[in-house]
Amino acid sequence: MNPDFSALLLETSDFIAAHRHERPDAVALLLANQGEKLGFDKETSAFIVRQIEGWQKLSAKVPQWAEIPTLIYPPRLSLEQCSSQTAAEHKARLVEEIVNNHKTSEAPFTRMIDLTGGLGVDFSFIAPLFLEATYVEQREELVQLARHNFPLLGLSHVNCLCGDGVTHLSTMKSVDFVYLDPARRDENGRKTVRIEDCTPNVLELLPQLREKARCLLVKLSPMLDVHQAITALGCVTEAHVVAVDGECKEILLLCDLQMQQVQQCSAPTSATDEKPQNATRWICTSEKGTFAFTQQEEQTTLCPMATQIEGFLYEPDAAVMKAGGYKTFGVRFGLQKLHPNTQLYVGAQANLTLPARCFRIVEVVGFQKKALRSISNLKKANLTVRNFPNSVAELRKRLKLAEGGDRYLFACTTAQDEKVIIVTEKVPASMPTV
């Protein structure tokens, strides 16, 4: 039986408020030495430390939650695994677009369910978009916290259920929208990547989901082979790739569960037929905005190859790279690709609004011993390898380069199959762009 967290919060709120900005380990030491004198037993002291640590973590990660002084926080692992506010807001905007598209239809979207509730950050941002919203979580403690926290977040219309989401799916009434965030660890705690290795296995659930819902949004590992997952599911209309601070953070697949099921292994019967992944719309999101394309567009686009390497070098951000919109990226922004397998581009002018890092090209050095001396003279530089036979570590050792400095080197293969190192410097944010 879980403790009465509401009663514990009432008993400890003044002490928590007074020590909220202190280091949790310092508060834990204080309570270990003086807890009994202050009237707190071990269980209460542990709760106090958890509240202070939780508030500090969510102040940065989910500030909207941290603004509420009477919120109760879970153990550390749940805090680390939950979505950030930025990520949750992105999902909410995505779902809001779906809901708005059906507002004037005969069957508007009014009911949703989250079958993998967790701490409920994603749920708390999506649920306000629906008249009926259900949260399902199998850990009793998290359900207890959800029942306390959600009304404080303005979610008085939600239903919180304790139980296994897969079991509930088989007995629940039909809904319009399902959200799934499968656990990406196996029984030994090791991280999993493939969609069929996650819990629950969305591929196995598809027949039931088709019977119970109209639309599914599933969050998957950033390391996932997205193209393979799209083919396996057969009903993905949009693939959202979200990057933050230059790193791919989330893969979100939006599935139309009413789409006619596709035979996974069958080939198109005519030139006009499309495989399921060809019709999928990719939406790459980063701090610089959104870059969208379809797989069919990528397959039919011809990006010009660079005959000269001069001007400015562009390296697409993590979201574009993960989605694989390489040719579309070049054509869309008027750039030339260095090589079919080198995902670097050159342009005559600097444009800092693109979903990419932008560098001014200083010189291009051939991969010969004599030519490489000028690079070794730099002593230190930032090094990136693209479509090149040597690793970063091998090149650093050969060139005797330490990491850092204001030069950015790109070792790559050109359209003429030459191995070169492009010496660049970052374009300052204040530089006039197109």
Buried (B, 14 or more C-beta within 10 A) or exposed (E): EEEEBEEBBEBBBEBBEEBBEEEBEEBBEBBEEEBEEBEBEEEBBBBBBBBBBBBBBBBEBBEBBBEBEEBBBBBEEBBEBBBBBEBBBBBBEBBBEBBEEBEEEEEBBBBBBBBBBBBBBBBBBBBBBBEBBBBBBBBEBBBBBBBBBBEBBEBEEBEBBBBEBBEBBEEBEEBBBBBBBBEBBEEEEEEBEBBEBBBBBBBEBBEEBBEBBBBBBBBBBBBBBBBEBBBBBBBBBBBBBBBBEEEBBBBBBBBBBEBEEBEEEEEEEEEEEEBBBBBBBBBBBBEBEEBBBBBBBBEEBEBEBBEEBEBBBBBBBBBBBBBBBBBBBBBBBEBBBBBEEBBBBBBEEBBBEBBBBBBBBBBBBEBEEEBBEEBEEBEBBBBBBBBBEBEBEEBBEEBEBEEEBEBBBBBBBBBEEEBBBBBBEBBEEEEEEE
